[in-house]
Amino acid sequence: MRTLDFLLDYGLFLAKIATLVIALVAILVIIKSVSGKNHGSKGELEIIDLTEKYKQTTHHLESYLHDDAYLKARDKAEKKEEKAKHKSVEKEVKKAAKDGALAAQRDPHLFVLDFHGSIDAKEVTSLREEVSAILAVAQSGDEVLLRLESGGGMVHGYGLAASQLDRLKSAGLPLTIAVDKVAASGGYMMACIADKLVAAPFAIVGSIGVIAQLPNFNKLLKKNHIEFEQLTAGEFKRTLTMFGENTDKARDKFKQELEDTHVLFKDFIREHRASLDIDKVSTGEHWFGTQAKDLGLVDDIRTSDDLVTEACQQKKVLSVHYVQKKKLTEKLPGMAAEAADRVLLKLISRGQRPIV
């Protein structure tokens, strides 16, 4: 009897395991199918009308501050203004069509971009899409505002991000960059591209220097009788290493590479902010906004909110954000291991790639 009960329990246990396995396989098949369908679409632009948002917020607050008579008069005046504006535009379009010079005329726009930079500046992928979209539709009178926040990172990543901003300037689009929290090192490399650079009073600005750091486990390996071999072709293919024994020659070579990068960094900033005393501010130090203004690192003390609010009263303000679509598999558990891999890769790359 006990044997029969055991067999029944064991059979029930196997049935549960089989059901669980089948369910997991089914889920994986569905995930694969869905992610495959979305494979062709990498991302899309998200446009937010900040002028309309500002207007709605104002109207909502006014509804609590004024009586019905005032609100009706306000709405009537706005409709009248919109109607007159529409007629004026319609008249200009008809005249242009008659003269054979029809163009898509519109009011000047302020395009607002956001860049929250990471160590590897991977956000440049979205930035380049946003810049390309703006350049495709920009007209005379348009401007760009970049709300920048970054403590810096890898030289090549932030160099590319700065080049994307330079595309706007090359096209003749006035570029304002606002730093509300931090634009240090590589972040300041981007910021100095601006025609006008503003910062909040306590925003961190500067840190014009270069750093590279990595742990070395050679003594630990030797203690545990573990040998590490590294084969290279070329005397300086690899200088400092995490696992091998570093030499003074390798250290000197690597330090020279850091100095060379620092010189390039300083030359880049000198090119875009000629009035700046670069030798005085390229010590690797950072300053708060008000101090940075006195040193010439920024042009004015203001927040991005000041600029957007002011622009909403004068022109159409649009927030432009390129959103990259993620596969369903990327949203599921397992991202912790992926994050650990990224941290390890960054740790390794930091040893051979200078950080600005």
ZAMI-471483 format. One record per residue (C-alpha): x, y, z; residue in one letter. Coordinates in steps of 0.001 Angstrom, whole numbers, plus 524288, in hexadecimal, padded with zeros to 5 digits. Each point is the difference from the previous one (the first is absolute). Layout:
   east  north     up  residu
      X      Y      Z       A
...
This chain:
   east  north     up  residu
  80000  80000  80000       M
  80AE5  8094A  80393       R
  806DB  7FCB7  7F336       T
  7F3C9  8036D  7F858       L
  7FE92  80CF6  80729       D
  80E43  80303  7FD46       F
  7FE5D  7FD2F  7F184       L
  7F3DD  8088C  7FF55       L
  806DF  80B48  806E2       D
  80BF1  7FE69  7F779       Y
  7F7A2  7FFAF  7F3AA       G
  7F8CF  80C53  80468       L
  80D1B  806A9  80281       F
  804E8  7FC7F  7F25B       L
  7F34B  80518  7FA20       A
  801DA  80D06  806E5       K
  80E12  80102  7FB2D       I
  7FBD7  7FCB4  7F222       A
  7F52A  80A2E  80084       T
  8097D  80A45  804E3       L
  809E3  7FCDE  7F555       V
  7F588  8007F  7F564       I
  7FB0F  80D0F  80531       A
  80DC0  805BA  7FFFD       L
  80281  7FB38  7F21C       V
  7F317  805EF  7FB8E       A
  80375  80D1B  80637       I
  80D56  80002  7F981       L
  7F9E7  7FCE2  7F2C4       V
  7F64D  80B40  80189       I
  80ACF  8095C  80424       I
  8085A  7FC08  7F463       K
  7F487  801C1  7F6D3       S
  7FC94  80D8C  80531       V
  80E09  804C4  8002C       S
  801D4  7FB0A  7F220       G
  7F46E  807EF  7FB33       K
  80586  80C6A  805FC       N
  80DBE  7FD8D  7FB0F       H
  7FEFE  8094D  7F480       G
  7FC18  80BC8  80819       S
  80B69  805D3  80786       K
  7F99B  80C1E  8059B       G
  7F7BA  80BFC  7FD98       E
  7FF6E  80E81  802BC       L
  7F78C  804D8  80B1D       E
  7FBA6  80E16  7FE78       I
  7FA23  807AC  80B5B       I
  7FA4B  80D80  7FDAE       D
  80562  80753  80BC9       L
  7F938  80C95  7FBDA       T
  7F2CB  7F960  8008E       E
  80383  7F978  80CD2       K
  803F6  80D36  805B1       Y
  7F353  805F6  7FB17       K
  7F7BB  7F528  805EB       Q
  806E2  80138  80D11       T
  7FDDE  80EB8  80010       T
  7F1A3  7FEA9  7FC8A       H
  7FE01  7F5A7  80A5A       H
  805B9  808B0  80A8E       L
  7F89C  80BFA  7FB24       E
  7F344  7F88F  80138       S
  8022A  8003A  80EBF       Y
  80447  80E37  80066       L
  7F5F0  80718  7F788       H
  7F152  8007F  7FE52       D
  7F854  7FB01  7F441       D
  7FF20  80D7D  7F9CF       A
  80EC4  80147  7FF56       Y
  801BD  7F235  7FABC       L
  7F5E6  8022D  7F540       K
  80664  80CC0  7FC0F       A
  80D44  7F969  7FFB2       R
  7FB2B  7F4CA  7F789       D
  7F954  80987  7F6BC       K
  80C5A  8082B  7FE95       A
  80846  7F3EA  7FD61       E
  7F6B1  7FAF2  7F5A6       K
  80006  80D49  7F96C       K
  80ECD  8003C  80004       E
  800DB  7F23E  7FA82       E
  7F63C  80347  7F544       K
  8077C  80C34  7FBFF       A
  80CAC  7F85D  7FFEF       K
  7FA0B  7F53D  7F7AC       H
  7FB0D  809D8  7F612       K
  80D49  80679  7FF45       S
  806D5  7F305  7FD73       V
  7F5C9  7FC0C  7F602       E
  801ED  80CE5  7F8D0       K
  80EBF  7FE3A  7FF98       E
  7FEAC  7F20E  7FADF       V
  7F6C6  8044C  7F522       K
  8091C  80B07  7FC11       K
  80BB9  7F6D9  7FFE2       A
  7F87B  7F620  7F7CC       A
  7FC30  80AA6  7F648       K
  80E21  8046E  7FEDA       D
  80482  7F210  7FDFF       G
  8080D  8000E  80C80       A
  7F7A2  7F7E1  80906       L
  80745  7FBAC  80C1E       A
  7FBEE  7F9D1  80CBB       A
  7FFFF  80C8B  807E8       Q
  7FDCB  7FF10  80EA1       R
  80324  806D9  80CBC       D
  80DBA  7FE7E  805B4       P
  801B2  7F416  808A0       H
  8088E  7FCAF  80B8D       L
  803B8  7F196  7FFE3       F
  80343  7FAD2  80D84       V
  80914  7F444  80189       L
  80426  7F8BB  80C39       D
  80CFE  7F913  801FC       F
  8024C  7F88A  80CAA       H
  80D49  7FA1F  7FD66       G
  80587  7F355  80542       S
  80E3B  7FBAF  800C4       I
  8001C  7FA6A  7F226       D
  7F742  80AD7  7FA7E       A
  7F6F8  7F5F6  7F9F1       K
  7F584  80A98  7FF99       E
  806D0  8057C  7F3F6       V
  7F85D  7F5E9  7F812       T
  7F361  8073C  80300       S
  80671  80D56  7FEEE       L
  8046C  7FDB8  7F214       R
  7F21D  7FC1D  7FC10       E
  7FA63  80C17  80691       E
  809D7  8090E  7F98A       V
  7FDA1  7F9E9  7F2A6       S
  7F13F  801AB  80181       A
  80154  80E59  803D9       I
  80949  802F6  7F4CD       L
  7F644  7F9F8  7F687       A
  7F53C  809CA  8039A       V
  80727  80BE5  8057A       A
  7FD32  80D4F  7FA1E       Q
  8051E  80DB2  801E5       S
  7FCF3  804F5  80DB0       G
  80014  7F294  80660       D
  808AF  7FD4E  80BBF       E
  80434  7F447  80822       V
  800DD  7FEAB  80EC9       L
  80762  7F47F  805C0       L
  7FD96  7FCB2  80E4F       R
  80CE3  7F977  80366       L
  8034E  7F79C  80BB1       E
  80C80  7F821  8003C       S
  80BC1  7FDBB  8088E       G
  80821  7FB96  7F45F       G
  804FE  7F307  7FB1B       G
  80764  7F9AE  7F4D2       M
  806F3  80940  7F6CD       V
  7FB5A  7FA13  7F33F       H
  7F1C9  7FFBE  8046B       G
  7FF8C  80E1C  80475       Y
  80804  80449  7F45A       G
  7F573  7FA75  7F728       L
  7F545  80661  80820       A
  806C0  80D36  7FE9D       A
  80111  7FDC3  7F154       S
  7F14C  7FDC2  7FF40       Q
  7FDB2  80D3F  80652       L
  809B5  80624  7F6AD       D
  7F734  7FB82  7F4CB       R
  7F59E  80961  804F9       L
  8096E  80B5F  8002A       K
  8052D  7FCAE  7F280       S
  7F208  800DC  7FB07       A
  7FEA6  80DAC  805C4       G
  7F6AB  7FC26  80AEE       L
  8026D  807D8  80C8C       P
  80307  7F675  80AF2       L
  7FDE1  802CB  80E67       T
  80452  7F61E  80A33       I
  7FA85  80055  80DC4       A
  80694  7F914  80B60       V
  7F6D9  7FE46  80B87       D
  8081F  7F62D  807BC       K
  80CFC  7FC06  7FA10       V
  8080B  80154  7F395       A
  80D7E  7FB84  803E8       A
  80B6D  7FA7F  7F863       S
  7FA22  7F99D  7F3C9       G
  7F345  806CF  8033E       G
  806E9  80D19  7FF3A       Y
  80642  7FBB5  7F339       M
  7F233  7FF8E  7FA98       M
  7FBB3  80C69  806E7       A
  80AB8  8088D  7FA4C       C
  7FA49  7FDF6  7F258       I
  7F48E  80905  8037B       A
  7FE05  80D95  7FA7F       D
  7FAE3  8032E  80D84       K
  802E1  7F7F4  80C19       L
  7F80A  80202  80C60       V
  80078  7F92D  80D25       A
  7F83E  7FFA3  80C95       A
  806B2  806B4  80B9F       P
  80483  7F342  80635       F
  801E6  7F7DB  7F3B3       A
  80D3A  7F92C  7FF61       I
  80810  80477  7F45C       V
  80DD2  7FDA0  7FB48       G
  808BB  7F491  803EF       S
  8085B  801CA  7F3D4       I
  8091A  7F49D  80236       G
  80260  7F1C2  7FC71       V
  8001A  7F3FB  808B8       I
  801D8  7F15D  7FE7D       A
  7FFD6  7F5F2  80AD2       Q
  7FF7B  7F149  8015E       L
  802B3  7F5CF  80A75       P
  80B91  7F6C5  7FED4       N
  7FE97  7F206  804CC       F
  80DC1  7FB58  7FCCA       N
  80473  7FE40  80E21       K
  7F382  7F8AB  8034F       L
  80216  7F6D2  7F483       L
  80E19  7FD89  803E1       K
  7FBEC  7FD34  80DF9       K
  7F6CB  7F583  7FAFE       N
  80A1B  7FABF  7F652       H
  7F82D  80455  7F42C       I
  80793  80413  7F405       E
  7FB00  80A4E  7F686       F
  804A8  80087  7F1F7       E
  7FD9D  80B02  7F660       Q
  80507  7FFB7  7F21A       L
  800BE  80C48  7F7B1       T
  8060B  80484  7F351       A
  804CE  80DF1  800F3       G
  80793  80582  80B83       E
  7F4E0  8082D  80548       F
  7F439  7F830  7FB67       K
  7FD0F  7FE8B  80E6E       R
  805FB  80877  80A9A       T
  7F983  7FE65  80D53       L
  7F8F4  7F35B  802EE       T
  7F6E7  7FB03  80A9A       M
  80657  7F2A4  80193       F
  80E1C  8011C  7FB7B       G
  80B7D  806AC  806A4       E
  8006F  80E4C  7FBDF       N
  80D17  80634  7FCE3       T
  804D3  80DF2  801CF       D
  80192  8010D  7F14C       K
  7F1CE  7FC4D  7FDF6       A
  7FBB4  809CF  80A54       R
  807D8  80AEC  7F9CA       D
  7FA5F  7FCFF  7F2A2       K
  7F233  7FFC9  80529       F
  801E1  80CC0  80766       K
  80512  80643  7F381       Q
  7F39F  7FB93  7F912       E
  7F7F0  80684  80AA6       L
  807CC  80C97  7FE77       E
  7FDFD  7FFBA  7F13E       D
  7F163  7FE31  801F3       T
  7FFDB  80B65  8098E       H
  8069E  808B6  7F5F3       V
  7F5D1  7FC58  7F5CA       L
  7F541  802A9  809F5       F
  80569  80D84  80311       K
  801D8  80353  7F19D       D
  7F1F1  7FC18  7FD4F       F
  7FABE  808FD  80A9D       I
  8091C  80B1B  7FBF7       R
  7FA91  7FEEE  7F229       E
  7F1E4  80184  80472       H
  801F5  8098F  80B3C       R
  80B48  80870  7FB7A       A
  7FE81  80A03  80AF3       S
  801F3  7F5B7  80A92       L
  80CED  7FF8D  80764       D
  801A6  7F188  7FD67       I
  80C65  7FE43  80810       D
  7F8FA  80559  80BEC       K
  7F441  7F6ED  7FF10       V
  805F5  7F373  7FA85       S
  80513  7FAF7  80D0E       T
  7F56E  7F5AE  8016D       G
  7F89B  80812  80A0D       E
  7F171  8029F  7FF5D       H
  7F88E  80C2C  803D7       W
  7F207  803B8  80353       F
  7F824  807E0  7F64B       G
  80268  80D88  805A4       T
  80E9C  7FD4E  8010A       Q
  8001D  7FA77  7F242       A
  7FA02  80C95  7FACC       K
  80AB4  80822  8064E       D
  80A28  7F737  7F99E       L
  7F96E  800C3  7F2AC       G
  7FC1A  7F1AF  7FF90       L
  7F1A4  803CD  7FE4A       V
  7F94D  80C1C  7FAA6       D
  7F48F  801D9  80936       D
  7F9AD  7FAEB  80C62       I
  7F2A8  7FAAB  7FC7A       R
  7F898  7F32B  80036       T
  7FA5E  7F8B8  7F478       S
  7F26E  802AE  8059B       D
  8024E  80EA5  7FE82       D
  803A7  7FE40  7F1B8       L
  7F498  7F70D  7FCA6       V
  7F5EA  80889  806E9       T
  80501  80C2E  7F93C       E
  80015  7F950  7F2B7       A
  7F20F  7FAE7  801B8       C
  7FB2C  80E0B  80005       Q
  806F6  8035B  7F35A       Q
  8006A  7F3F5  7F74F       K
  7FC19  7F1CF  7FE6A       K
  807F1  7F767  80917       V
  80124  7F17B  7FCEC       L
  806DB  7F5A8  807F8       S
  8065F  7F609  7F6ED       V
  803CF  7F2C6  80578       H
  80420  7F3E4  7F876       Y
  7FB70  7F3E6  80740       V
  8065F  7F30C  7FCE5       Q
  7F6A8  7F49C  800E8       K
  8043C  7F4D0  8089D       K
  7FD43  7F1E2  7FD17       K
  7F726  7F907  80969       L
  80B2F  7F6FF  803B4       T
  807D1  80BBB  804B1       E
  7F566  803A3  8099C       K
  7FF96  7F2C7  806BE       L
  807FD  7FB39  80B88       P
  80E14  7FD74  7FC5F       G
  8038E  80E3C  7FE97       M
  80820  7FF1D  80C73       A
  809B1  7F6FA  7F947       A
  8003C  80901  7F43B       E
  802AC  80B92  808E5       A
  80B21  7F89E  80688       A
  805F5  7FD59  7F2AD       D
  7FF3D  80E62  7FC95       R
  80695  803C8  80CCF       V
  80B06  7F65C  7FD80       L
  801E5  804D8  7F219       L
  8005D  80E06  804AE       K
  809D3  7FC83  80A81       L
  808D6  7F984  7F60E       I
  7FE9E  80ACD  7F5E7       S
  802B5  80A7B  80A19       R
  80D99  7FA9F  8014F       G
  80357  80297  7F1BC       Q
  7F69D  80AED  7FC33       R
  8018C  80D45  80675       P
  7F435  805F7  806B0       I
  7FD34  80E78  7FE47       V
